[in-house]
């Protein structure tokens, strides 16, 4: 049974609570949901966050940290080790944690219902089986089905344009089909397992050896598609309320390295208006289709653009890395009182509709430019120093929009000093906001330099 690595819970009897379960990168969304709940219930609202991020120190109240991998390293070696854990494993650990279950029972003694808000709905999260507890988000079984890459390509193939693709049953079938297609797909072959996020179980390959270095499951089902060299990787954030109503939050450009590894996004998109319009149209079509399948809530569609031709890459049936930034953008650019994304998701999930005062942002902004960058360590490393945290991302959007500042950047979720960082783990996240694209991009570069200064050495453990 996993313990809690950190906890600073203080429950107040006069406060209505909801739970957030996910990563700290989406922590800020809870303030938007809190604002909505206070308006809806006309009472004091707060939230408790349960996360897997193991840091040196925290700047958040009512926080629980559960990470059995980091806990194991700490107990075995006495060293602080920053390591990511699988989302499914995390949800299992949270669901079976005695401290969390006792906390829920305590909350339910002072309120008759408890909402759980999550970055991603997963079947492994079972706390909603407790009487009086429900998830404010998409149904986990539907989300899980939609995140299957094989299901996506079979389902949306006739709805949106896609690269040439095929399905492979097992590694031998994959190797055989890749060999056959290599002469036709000269720029490379993209391969993905059924479930892959941020490039974790996918790769762009050119040879048999490339495939065998990345994939070894003899019995897995693989998606194989023609890799298309391209410059633009737009992503569209949206919410579906039913089989007809889809809300488009906006279009951003992803920064993809090594063909499939996501490291950040920038907004507004540099693509021409006619392409952005088409991207939104395709995303609405996908949203209406998943709405027919019963999905309600936030989702995102990723595309590539080549010579004004658009190709669908995938749908992510969960919140995106851009969700917080779009919330901050919409808050500044839409009329005051307009529903924000968590409020729209609430109505989509609970009432299969959007509220009557829903407004989309139709035009590109000319005074808010933002970019994000996730700095991941690809070798085992140690940290020597920390960066003071400023968790109030929302505030810099407000100051830039109001011309109090022309540019600013913050570094969030830096793990702290004297940590061993396992390969594939994030060192920190940069958010840059400015009145123009050049200043926004320079903020990201400044942030990278600050983060690099906190890495002391790389070695093997």
N, C-alpha and C positions, 0 to 999 in steps of 0.2 A: 504494500500500500504506500503510495507516494505521500510524503509529508508536504508541508508548505515551507518553501525556502525562505519566504518573507511574508509577513502579514502585518498590517497596521489598521485593522478593522475597528471602527467605533460606530456602533448603531445607536441612532437617536430615536426615541419613542414617538416623536412628533413628525417623522419624515417617512414618506412613501419611497420605497427603493425598487430599482430594477438591477439585474445583473448583466454585465458585459463579459463574454468569454471570447478570447481571441488574442491577437498580438497588440503590443503597445502602439504600433504604427497607425492603428485605427481608433486609438483611445479618444481622440478629439471629437469623433462623431457622437459620442455619448452626451456631450454638452448640447448639441442640437436636439437630440432626443429629449434630454432633460428640459430644455426650454419648451418644447411642444407639450410634454406631459404636464408641466406647470400650468400652461394655458388650458389644457384639456380638463385637468382635475381640480384646478384652482387650490392647490395645496403645495406644501413644501416637498420637493422631489430631490432625490440624489441617487447615485449609482455606486455599485461595487464592481470593480474590475478584477477578473481572474485571467492572468496572462502567463505565458511560458518564458518571457524574456528575463534572463538572469543577469542583473547588473550589479555594479558596486554600490550604488545608492539610487534612491527613487525620489521623484519630485511630485508624487501623486498620493492623494489620500485614499483610504478605503481600497487598498490594493492587496491582492493575494497572488503570490508567484508559485507556480507548480511546474517543476522541470526535473523529472526523475533522472535524466542523463546527467545534468549538472550536479544534482544531489549526490549521485553515485561517485562522481569524480571528487567532489568535496570531501565525502566521508572516507574515500580510499586513499587519497593523496594529500588532503588538506589544502589543495590548490583550487583557486577559483577558475573554472573552465566555462567559457561561453560556448554553448553548442545549441543548435536548433534541434527540435524534436518533431517527429511526424505529427501532422495535425490530427490524424485519427488516434494516435497514441495519447496525445494531449487530451483530447475529448474523453477518452476512456478514463484517464487518470483523474480528471476533474469530476466526472460522473460518479466515480467510486471513492472519492475522497471524503473521509468521515467529517473533517472540519467543514467542508463545503456543505455537506448534507445537514449537519447540525446548524450551520448558519442559515440555511434556507428555512428550516423549521422554526428558528428564532424569528426570522422576518415574518413568517406566516402567522405567528401569534399576534402580530400587530397590524397586519393588513391581510385582506382575504384573497389576494392574488399577487403573483410575482411573474413579471415578464423577464425572459432571457433574450438578450440581444447579442448576435454573433457576427463575426466577420464572414463566416461560411457555415451553412447548415450542413451538419454531418450526422449520419445515423448513429455514430458512436457516442454522441451526446444524448444521454438518457434521463437527464434530470427532469425533463418535462413529463415524465411518467408519474412524478409526484403530484398528488392532488393539489390543485391551486397554482400549478406552475405551467407556463406555456411559452413557446418560442415566438418571438416577434420577428418573423422572417419566413423565407420560403420553406416549404415542406422538405425535409431532408432527403426523403426517398426520391422525390422528383429532381431535386438539385443534383443528387449523386448520379442519377441516370443521365441528366443533361450534360454533366461534365465529362462523360465518356466520349473520347475523341472519335471512336468508331461510330457510335450512335449519332454524333453531330454530323459527320460527313454523309452518312446514309440518309439522315432526316432532312438536312438543309441543302442537299445537292441540287434540287430543282427549284430552290427558292432564291439562292444567291449564287453568284459565280464563284467557282472554286478551281484550284489547280487540278490537273489530272492526278488521280489517286487510285489506290487499290488496297484491299485488305489482305493481310497475310496471317495464316493460321500456323503459328509456331516459327521457330528460328530458321529451320531448314527451308520453309516456304519463303520466308523473308529473304534469305540469301539467294535463293533461286530467282525470285522475281526482281530483286535488285540487280542481279547479273544481267538479266534479260533487258531491263529498262535502262541500264547505264549508258548505252550508246545513244538512246533517244533523249534521255534527260541529262544532257552533257554538263549542265551547270551544277549538278549535284542532286542527291536524293534525300529528301527530308523523311525521317523515320520517327515515329512516336508510339509509345505504348498507350494503352487505353486511357490511362490517367497520367497526366504530366502537367506540372505547374512551374512556370518560370524556367523552363528548359531542363527540369530535373530528370525527366525520363524521355528525352527526345534529343535528336542530333541531326545536323546536316552532314551527309557522308559522301565520299567519292570513291571509296574502295571497300573491298570485303573486310580488310583489316580495320577500317574505321567502324564498321558495323560491330565486329566482334569485340572491339575495345569498349564499346558502350552497352551492348546488349548481349545477354547470355541465357535468358529464360527460354528454354526449349519449347515450352507449351503456351507462351503468351500470344495474345493476338496483337498484331502490329498494324498501324496505319503507315502506308508508304505513299509519298506524293512527290511530284516534280518540284524541285527547288527553283524558284524564280528570282534571279538577282534583282534587287530593287533598292530604292533610296528611302522610301517612306513606309512607316509602320503605324498607321493611325489606329487609335482605339476609341470606341464610342461607349460612353456610359449611359445607361438607361434604366428605367423601371417599368415593369409591366403590371397592370392592375386587373386585366381580364383579356379575353381573346381579341379585343378591339383597341383598347386604350393603352398606349405606350408613351411614356414621357422620356424625351431625350435631354439629358443633362448637359452634354457637350462632346466635343471631339478634341482629342489631344494627340500629339505625336509621341510614340514610344521610342526610346533609345534601346536598340537591340544589338548586342555584340555576339560574335561567334555564330551568327545565323539564327540563334534561338534563345539567347539569354537576356532577359529583361533587366535593365538597371535603372530605368527612370522614365519620366515623361516631361513634355513641355507643352504649354498652352499659351495662346491659341495656336491651332494647327497652321502650318505654313502652306497647306494645300489650297488650291483655288476654290472659290465658292461653289462651283458646279460639282466638284468632287465631294466636298463636304455635304452638299445637299443629297447626293447619291448615297453616301455612307449612312446618312441618317435614314434614308428611305429603306435601305437594306436592313438596317438595325431594327426598324419598326416591323418589317416583314418577319424577321426572326423572332421578335418579341411577341407578335401576334400568334405565331406558331407555338411558342413555348407556353403562351397563355392558354391555348387550346389544350395543352397537356397538363394544365393545372398549376403552372409555376406563377408565383406572385412575389414581386420584390425586385431588388436591384440585380442587374446583370451587366455584362460588358461584352462587346464584340470586337475582336481584333482582325485587322485587314492588312494587306499590302497594296501599294499602288505602283504600277509600272506603266509609264507612257499614257497616263490617264485611264488605264484599265485597272479595275478594282478586283481583288481576289479575297474571298473570305478565308480566314485562318482558323479561328476558333471562337467559341462562346465560353465565357466564364460565368457560371451560374452562382455568383457570390458578389460581394463587394469588391471593388477594384482598388488598386493602389492609388488611384486618382480620386476616390470618393470624397475624402476629406477636403482636398483642394478644390473640387467642384462645389462642395458645400460652401466653402469660404468665398468662392467667386460669386456664386449665385446670391449669397447673402448681401453682397455689396452692389450687385448690378440689377437685381430685380426690385420691384416696388416693395417698400417696407411692409411686412406682414405676410408676404408670399410664403407658401409652405416650402420648407427645405426638404432635402432628400429623405431623412429619417421619418418625417411626417408623411410624406408621400408613400413611403414604404408601409407605414402603419395602416393607412387607408387601403392600400392595395391588398395587404394581408388580411386585414380584419373585415373589410367591407367590399372588396372587389371593385374598387372605384378610386378616383382621385377627388379631392375636395373641390368645391365649385370655384375657389379663387386660385386654382393652379395656373401658373404662367411659365411658359418656356422662354429661355433666352434665345432669341432668333438670330441675332447678328453677332459677328465677331466683336470682342471687346477692343477698345483702343487705349485703355488705361490700366489694365491688369494683365501682366504677363507673369506666368509662374513656371517653375521647373522643379523637378525632384530628382534626386540621385541616391541610389542605395549602394553604399560602398561595401562590397563583399570581399572578404579575405580568402584568397585561393590557396594559400599555404598556411600551415600552422604557424601562429605568431604569438607574441606577447605584447601587452600594452604597457607603456611607460608614460603615464599622464592621463588626465581626463579633461573633457570639455564641459564646462558648466552648462547645464541644460536650460532651455527656454521652451517649456511645453506649450506655450500659448501661441500656436501657429495662427489662430484666428485673428489675433490682434495685428499682426503685420499686414495681413490682407486689408484690414480696415484702414490702417495708416497710409498704405500706398494708394488705396482707392480714393481716400480723402485728400491726397497730395500733402499729407503731413511728412511723408518720406517719399523720395523718388525711387528708392531701392532698399532692400534689406535681405538678409538671408539668416537662417537659423540652422543649427545642427541639433538633431533630435535623436534620442535613443542611443547615445554613445554609451558603450558598456562600462567604461571606467578604467581605473588604474590597476596594474598588476594582475591582469587576466591572461590566461592562456586562451587563445581563440582557435577553435577548430576550423579546418578548411571548410569553406562553404557558408561560413557564418558572417552575419552583417556586423561591421564595425560601428556604423552609424548611418544616419539618413540626413540628407541636405534638402532644405526647402528654400528656394530663392524666389522672391517676388519683386517686381519692378514695374515702372511705367513704360518700358520698352524692352525689346527682345535682347538687345546687346547687354544691357545691365543685368538682366535676368541670367543670361548665360555666364557672365563674369562672376556672379554670385555663387553659382555652382562650382566654378573652378576655384574660387577662394575657399569654399567649404572643403573641397577635396584636399587642399593643402593642409588645412587645419587637422583633418582626420589622419592624414598620412604621418604627421608629426607625432601622433600618439602611438605609433607602432614601433616597437623597439627592435625586434629581431624575428626571424623565421627559423624554425627548426622542426624536427620530427619528435613526436611523442608516441 
